[in-house]
Amino acid sequence: PHVGLFNMKRISFALSASLIPLALSIALSESYVALAALLGFFISKEKLLGHQKIGLMVALCGAVVLSMLVT
């Protein structure tokens, strides 16, 4: 439904991949879901279920490991 936003995501990812190391841009783009969950938790005071908390921790740990492998 939102073709414009989908194309903007692709263009933004391609631009970031050309400006910074590819592994770093992939790590950042993969962790956007965890960032959205954290913003919802802290700013909107949303409740997270148990499996969401586990998924958030796995995603954050994966992002940290990927960023450590890049540097």
PyMOL CGO cylinders between C-alpha atoms (Angstrom):
from pymol import cmd
from pymol.cgo import CYLINDER

trace = [
    CYLINDER, 0.00, 0.00, 0.00, 2.78, 2.47, 0.82, 0.3, 1, 1, 1, 1, 1, 1,
    CYLINDER, 2.78, 2.47, 0.82, 4.93, 2.09, -2.28, 0.3, 1, 1, 1, 1, 1, 1,
    CYLINDER, 4.93, 2.09, -2.28, 6.58, 5.47, -1.77, 0.3, 1, 1, 1, 1, 1, 1,
    CYLINDER, 6.58, 5.47, -1.77, 7.78, 4.57, 1.72, 0.3, 1, 1, 1, 1, 1, 1,
    CYLINDER, 7.78, 4.57, 1.72, 9.02, 1.20, 0.52, 0.3, 1, 1, 1, 1, 1, 1,
    CYLINDER, 9.02, 1.20, 0.52, 11.08, 2.85, -2.21, 0.3, 1, 1, 1, 1, 1, 1,
    CYLINDER, 11.08, 2.85, -2.21, 12.39, 5.43, 0.27, 0.3, 1, 1, 1, 1, 1, 1,
    CYLINDER, 12.39, 5.43, 0.27, 13.59, 2.62, 2.55, 0.3, 1, 1, 1, 1, 1, 1,
    CYLINDER, 13.59, 2.62, 2.55, 15.45, 1.00, -0.32, 0.3, 1, 1, 1, 1, 1, 1,
    CYLINDER, 15.45, 1.00, -0.32, 17.05, 4.26, -1.40, 0.3, 1, 1, 1, 1, 1, 1,
    CYLINDER, 17.05, 4.26, -1.40, 18.05, 5.10, 2.18, 0.3, 1, 1, 1, 1, 1, 1,
    CYLINDER, 18.05, 5.10, 2.18, 19.59, 1.66, 2.68, 0.3, 1, 1, 1, 1, 1, 1,
    CYLINDER, 19.59, 1.66, 2.68, 21.53, 1.92, -0.60, 0.3, 1, 1, 1, 1, 1, 1,
    CYLINDER, 21.53, 1.92, -0.60, 22.79, 5.36, 0.35, 0.3, 1, 1, 1, 1, 1, 1,
    CYLINDER, 22.79, 5.36, 0.35, 23.90, 4.21, 3.80, 0.3, 1, 1, 1, 1, 1, 1,
    CYLINDER, 23.90, 4.21, 3.80, 25.59, 1.14, 2.33, 0.3, 1, 1, 1, 1, 1, 1,
    CYLINDER, 25.59, 1.14, 2.33, 27.60, 3.37, 0.01, 0.3, 1, 1, 1, 1, 1, 1,
    CYLINDER, 27.60, 3.37, 0.01, 28.64, 5.81, 2.75, 0.3, 1, 1, 1, 1, 1, 1,
    CYLINDER, 28.64, 5.81, 2.75, 29.48, 3.51, 5.67, 0.3, 1, 1, 1, 1, 1, 1,
    CYLINDER, 29.48, 3.51, 5.67, 30.72, -0.10, 5.83, 0.3, 1, 1, 1, 1, 1, 1,
    CYLINDER, 30.72, -0.10, 5.83, 28.11, -2.56, 4.62, 0.3, 1, 1, 1, 1, 1, 1,
    CYLINDER, 28.11, -2.56, 4.62, 28.14, -4.65, 7.79, 0.3, 1, 1, 1, 1, 1, 1,
    CYLINDER, 28.14, -4.65, 7.79, 27.45, -1.57, 9.90, 0.3, 1, 1, 1, 1, 1, 1,
    CYLINDER, 27.45, -1.57, 9.90, 24.55, -0.42, 7.73, 0.3, 1, 1, 1, 1, 1, 1,
    CYLINDER, 24.55, -0.42, 7.73, 23.05, -3.93, 7.87, 0.3, 1, 1, 1, 1, 1, 1,
    CYLINDER, 23.05, -3.93, 7.87, 23.41, -4.03, 11.67, 0.3, 1, 1, 1, 1, 1, 1,
    CYLINDER, 23.41, -4.03, 11.67, 21.68, -0.67, 11.98, 0.3, 1, 1, 1, 1, 1, 1,
    CYLINDER, 21.68, -0.67, 11.98, 18.87, -1.56, 9.62, 0.3, 1, 1, 1, 1, 1, 1,
    CYLINDER, 18.87, -1.56, 9.62, 18.25, -4.88, 11.37, 0.3, 1, 1, 1, 1, 1, 1,
    CYLINDER, 18.25, -4.88, 11.37, 17.96, -3.27, 14.79, 0.3, 1, 1, 1, 1, 1, 1,
    CYLINDER, 17.96, -3.27, 14.79, 15.30, -0.71, 13.87, 0.3, 1, 1, 1, 1, 1, 1,
    CYLINDER, 15.30, -0.71, 13.87, 12.57, -3.01, 15.24, 0.3, 1, 1, 1, 1, 1, 1,
    CYLINDER, 12.57, -3.01, 15.24, 14.28, -3.11, 18.62, 0.3, 1, 1, 1, 1, 1, 1,
    CYLINDER, 14.28, -3.11, 18.62, 14.64, 0.67, 18.56, 0.3, 1, 1, 1, 1, 1, 1,
    CYLINDER, 14.64, 0.67, 18.56, 10.93, 1.07, 17.80, 0.3, 1, 1, 1, 1, 1, 1,
    CYLINDER, 10.93, 1.07, 17.80, 10.06, -1.27, 20.68, 0.3, 1, 1, 1, 1, 1, 1,
    CYLINDER, 10.06, -1.27, 20.68, 12.28, 0.65, 23.08, 0.3, 1, 1, 1, 1, 1, 1,
    CYLINDER, 12.28, 0.65, 23.08, 10.80, 3.98, 22.04, 0.3, 1, 1, 1, 1, 1, 1,
    CYLINDER, 10.80, 3.98, 22.04, 7.30, 2.61, 22.52, 0.3, 1, 1, 1, 1, 1, 1,
    CYLINDER, 7.30, 2.61, 22.52, 8.24, 1.23, 25.94, 0.3, 1, 1, 1, 1, 1, 1,
    CYLINDER, 8.24, 1.23, 25.94, 9.93, 4.35, 27.29, 0.3, 1, 1, 1, 1, 1, 1,
    CYLINDER, 9.93, 4.35, 27.29, 8.05, 7.16, 25.55, 0.3, 1, 1, 1, 1, 1, 1,
    CYLINDER, 8.05, 7.16, 25.55, 4.54, 5.76, 25.02, 0.3, 1, 1, 1, 1, 1, 1,
    CYLINDER, 4.54, 5.76, 25.02, 4.61, 3.63, 28.18, 0.3, 1, 1, 1, 1, 1, 1,
    CYLINDER, 4.61, 3.63, 28.18, 3.54, 0.54, 26.22, 0.3, 1, 1, 1, 1, 1, 1,
    CYLINDER, 3.54, 0.54, 26.22, 3.57, -2.86, 27.93, 0.3, 1, 1, 1, 1, 1, 1,
    CYLINDER, 3.57, -2.86, 27.93, 5.78, -5.61, 26.52, 0.3, 1, 1, 1, 1, 1, 1,
    CYLINDER, 5.78, -5.61, 26.52, 4.86, -9.27, 26.85, 0.3, 1, 1, 1, 1, 1, 1,
    CYLINDER, 4.86, -9.27, 26.85, 7.42, -11.86, 27.96, 0.3, 1, 1, 1, 1, 1, 1,
    CYLINDER, 7.42, -11.86, 27.96, 8.25, -13.13, 24.49, 0.3, 1, 1, 1, 1, 1, 1,
    CYLINDER, 8.25, -13.13, 24.49, 8.62, -9.52, 23.26, 0.3, 1, 1, 1, 1, 1, 1,
    CYLINDER, 8.62, -9.52, 23.26, 11.14, -8.78, 26.01, 0.3, 1, 1, 1, 1, 1, 1,
    CYLINDER, 11.14, -8.78, 26.01, 13.15, -11.87, 25.07, 0.3, 1, 1, 1, 1, 1, 1,
    CYLINDER, 13.15, -11.87, 25.07, 13.04, -10.91, 21.38, 0.3, 1, 1, 1, 1, 1, 1,
    CYLINDER, 13.04, -10.91, 21.38, 14.14, -7.38, 22.22, 0.3, 1, 1, 1, 1, 1, 1,
    CYLINDER, 14.14, -7.38, 22.22, 17.11, -8.63, 24.22, 0.3, 1, 1, 1, 1, 1, 1,
    CYLINDER, 17.11, -8.63, 24.22, 18.12, -11.04, 21.43, 0.3, 1, 1, 1, 1, 1, 1,
    CYLINDER, 18.12, -11.04, 21.43, 17.88, -8.26, 18.85, 0.3, 1, 1, 1, 1, 1, 1,
    CYLINDER, 17.88, -8.26, 18.85, 19.89, -5.82, 20.95, 0.3, 1, 1, 1, 1, 1, 1,
    CYLINDER, 19.89, -5.82, 20.95, 22.58, -8.40, 21.73, 0.3, 1, 1, 1, 1, 1, 1,
    CYLINDER, 22.58, -8.40, 21.73, 22.78, -9.30, 18.05, 0.3, 1, 1, 1, 1, 1, 1,
    CYLINDER, 22.78, -9.30, 18.05, 23.17, -5.63, 17.09, 0.3, 1, 1, 1, 1, 1, 1,
    CYLINDER, 23.17, -5.63, 17.09, 25.96, -5.19, 19.66, 0.3, 1, 1, 1, 1, 1, 1,
    CYLINDER, 25.96, -5.19, 19.66, 27.78, -8.31, 18.46, 0.3, 1, 1, 1, 1, 1, 1,
    CYLINDER, 27.78, -8.31, 18.46, 27.49, -7.20, 14.82, 0.3, 1, 1, 1, 1, 1, 1,
    CYLINDER, 27.49, -7.20, 14.82, 28.77, -3.73, 15.63, 0.3, 1, 1, 1, 1, 1, 1,
    CYLINDER, 28.77, -3.73, 15.63, 31.71, -5.21, 17.55, 0.3, 1, 1, 1, 1, 1, 1,
    CYLINDER, 31.71, -5.21, 17.55, 32.58, -7.42, 14.59, 0.3, 1, 1, 1, 1, 1, 1,
    CYLINDER, 32.58, -7.42, 14.59, 32.61, -4.40, 12.28, 0.3, 1, 1, 1, 1, 1, 1,
    CYLINDER, 32.61, -4.40, 12.28, 35.05, -2.31, 14.31, 0.3, 1, 1, 1, 1, 1, 1,
]
cmd.load_cgo(trace, "trace")
